[in-house]
Amino acid sequence: MYDKGNLSHPLVPPDAAWDPAEELAWMLREAMDEDLHNDLHRIPGPRDEESVIAPADGTPLGNLQEITAELPPLKPAPRGHRRVPERRRGALQTMSYLVAALAAAIASAVSLFSGLVACDPLRVVAADRVPGSVVPWWPLLVYGPWLVASLSVLRAALHRRRALHSWCTVLVFSAITILLCVLQAPKTLLDTIAAALPGLASLACFQQAVRQITLTRAPRKSMPRHRTRTT
């Protein structure tokens, strides 16, 4: 049987203003503050700088330092291009200009000689078709357009521009000169080659002279086609 004498204090009913939810929230908050206080005491202190710079043997950082010390040293990255000295660059540029000038002089001499050789066949073609006073000047109808187109090609080469129409004119009148010279020559293979050689040599030398001009000039930088607006 239950002994009522063992109770030291009689049971008292709770106060009417007591809220069990508020009591539980207060108890949880007190428990959380206590756990946070215990976690702060468990955080280790800052590590010594000497342990990072010179770690002890057997530790993970020490083992990593031993592995990296055994690796071979890195090789320096090779340089892509070697710089050419200024003196050597100036000497190369001077030599390039001399070669271009020599090529232009040879091309001019060959063109002049080819014109002198082709003048007689052109005069023979015009002898029976034009008045006698005009015959000596008749080759200018062939070499005049050729010379003007050649000057246009040279000017375009100096400005690093294309001259398709001028090149077409040079090729057409060179072909006319070669054809007229071949028609006046005897019908043998050797004579045909000899009649066509002056015009072909003049055209080849002119093309190489233009090539020398384009090589001596610096490459032109490509400009964007569309303008970009700056903000």
C-alpha positions in Angstrom: 0.0 0.0 0.0 1.1 3.5 -0.7 2.4 5.3 2.4 1.2 8.9 2.5 3.7 9.7 5.2 6.7 9.5 2.8 5.8 12.7 1.0 7.6 15.6 2.5 5.6 18.2 0.7 2.1 17.9 -0.5 1.4 18.4 -4.3 0.4 21.9 -5.3 -1.5 22.5 -8.4 0.4 24.8 -11.0 -0.2 28.4 -11.3 -2.9 29.4 -13.8 -0.4 31.8 -15.6 2.2 29.0 -16.2 2.8 28.2 -19.9 4.4 24.8 -20.6 5.5 25.8 -24.1 7.4 28.8 -22.8 9.0 26.7 -20.1 10.2 24.1 -22.7 11.6 26.8 -25.0 13.6 28.3 -22.1 15.0 24.9 -21.2 16.1 24.3 -24.9 17.8 27.7 -25.1 19.7 27.1 -21.9 20.9 23.7 -23.3 22.0 25.2 -26.6 24.0 28.0 -24.8 25.8 25.3 -22.7 26.7 23.2 -25.8 28.1 26.3 -27.6 30.2 27.2 -24.6 31.7 23.7 -24.5 32.4 23.7 -28.3 34.4 27.0 -28.0 36.7 25.3 -25.4 37.3 22.4 -27.8 38.7 24.6 -30.8 42.5 24.0 -31.0 44.8 27.0 -30.8 46.7 28.5 -33.8 49.4 26.4 -35.3 53.0 27.5 -34.9 54.6 29.0 -38.0 57.6 26.7 -37.6 55.4 23.7 -37.9 54.4 24.9 -41.4 57.8 26.0 -42.6 59.7 23.0 -41.1 57.1 20.3 -40.4 58.1 17.4 -38.2 59.0 14.0 -39.8 56.2 11.5 -40.1 53.4 14.2 -40.4 51.5 14.5 -43.7 53.0 17.9 -44.4 56.5 16.5 -43.7 55.9 13.6 -46.1 54.7 15.9 -48.8 57.8 18.1 -48.4 60.1 15.0 -48.7 58.3 13.9 -51.9 58.6 17.3 -53.6 62.3 17.6 -52.6 63.0 14.3 -54.5 61.4 15.6 -57.8 63.8 16.9 -60.5 64.0 20.7 -61.0 61.8 22.2 -63.7 63.4 23.2 -67.0 63.1 26.8 -68.1 60.6 27.4 -70.9 62.2 27.7 -74.3 62.0 31.0 -76.1 59.9 31.0 -79.2 61.8 33.5 -81.3 65.2 34.9 -81.0 65.7 38.6 -81.2 67.8 39.7 -84.1 70.4 42.3 -83.2 69.8 45.8 -84.5 73.1 45.9 -86.5 72.3 42.6 -88.2 68.8 43.7 -88.9 70.1 46.9 -90.5 72.6 45.0 -92.6 69.9 42.6 -93.8 67.6 45.4 -94.7 70.4 47.2 -96.7 71.2 43.9 -98.5 67.5 43.4 -99.3 67.3 46.9 -100.9 70.4 46.3 -102.9 69.1 43.0 -104.3 65.8 44.7 -105.2 67.5 47.6 -106.9 69.7 45.1 -108.9 66.6 43.1 -109.9 64.8 46.3 -111.0 67.9 47.4 -113.1 68.1 44.0 -114.8 64.4 43.9 -115.5 64.5 47.3 -117.1 67.5 46.3 -119.3 65.8 43.1 -120.4 62.5 45.0 -121.2 64.4 47.7 -123.2 66.3 45.0 -125.2 63.1 43.0 -125.8 61.4 46.2 -127.1 64.2 46.9 -129.5 64.2 43.4 -130.8 60.4 43.3 -131.3 60.2 46.7 -133.0 61.4 45.4 -136.4 58.7 42.7 -136.7 56.1 45.2 -135.6 57.2 47.6 -138.3 57.1 44.9 -140.9 53.5 44.2 -140.0 52.6 47.9 -140.4 54.6 48.6 -143.5 51.9 47.6 -146.0 49.0 48.8 -144.0 49.8 52.3 -142.8 51.5 55.3 -144.4 55.3 55.3 -144.4 55.6 58.2 -142.1 53.7 56.4 -139.4 55.5 53.1 -139.6 58.4 54.0 -137.2 55.9 55.0 -134.5 53.5 52.1 -135.0 55.1 49.9 -132.2 54.0 52.5 -129.7 50.4 51.2 -130.2 51.5 48.0 -128.6 54.2 49.1 -126.1 52.3 52.3 -125.0 49.5 50.5 -123.2 51.9 47.9 -121.9 54.1 50.6 -120.4 51.2 52.5 -118.8 49.8 49.3 -117.3 53.2 48.3 -116.0 53.5 51.7 -114.2 50.1 51.2 -112.7 51.1 47.7 -111.4 54.3 49.2 -109.9 52.3 52.0 -108.2 49.8 49.4 -106.8 52.7 47.3 -105.5 54.1 50.3 -103.6 50.7 50.8 -101.9 50.2 47.1 -101.3 47.1 46.9 -103.4 45.9 44.6 -106.1 45.9 45.7 -109.8 44.0 43.1 -111.6 43.0 45.2 -114.6 46.5 46.5 -115.1 47.9 43.0 -115.0 45.3 41.9 -117.6 46.4 44.8 -119.8 50.0 43.8 -119.5 49.2 40.2 -120.3 47.1 41.1 -123.3 49.6 43.4 -125.0 52.4 41.0 -124.2 50.5 38.3 -126.0 49.9 40.6 -129.0 53.6 41.3 -129.2 54.6 37.7 -129.0 51.9 36.7 -131.6 53.0 39.3 -134.2 56.6 38.4 -133.8 55.9 34.7 -134.2 53.8 35.3 -137.4 56.7 37.2 -139.0 59.3 34.5 -138.1 60.0 31.5 -140.3 57.9 28.4 -139.7 60.5 26.4 -137.8 60.6 25.5 -134.1 63.8 27.3 -133.4 62.7 30.5 -135.2 59.4 30.4 -133.4 61.0 30.1 -130.0 63.5 32.9 -130.8 60.6 35.2 -131.9 58.6 34.6 -128.8 61.5 34.7 -126.3 61.8 38.6 -126.1 58.2 39.1 -125.1 58.2 36.2 -122.6 61.5 37.4 -121.0 60.3 40.9 -120.7 57.0 39.8 -119.0 58.9 37.4 -116.6 61.4 40.1 -115.6 58.7 42.6 -115.0 56.7 40.2 -112.7 59.9 39.4 -110.7 60.6 43.2 -110.3 57.1 43.7 -108.9 57.7 40.8 -106.6 60.9 42.4 -105.3 59.0 45.6 -104.5 56.3 43.8 -102.5 59.0 41.9 -100.5 60.9 45.0 -99.4 57.9 46.7 -98.0 56.5 45.8 -94.6 53.3 43.7 -94.5 50.2 45.8 -94.3 48.1 45.4 -91.2 44.6 44.2 -91.8 41.9 46.7 -90.7 38.5 45.6 -89.3 35.7 46.0 -91.8 33.2 47.2 -89.3 33.7 50.1 -86.9 33.3 49.3 -83.2 31.6 51.7 -81.1 33.4 52.7 -77.9 31.3 53.1 -74.8 
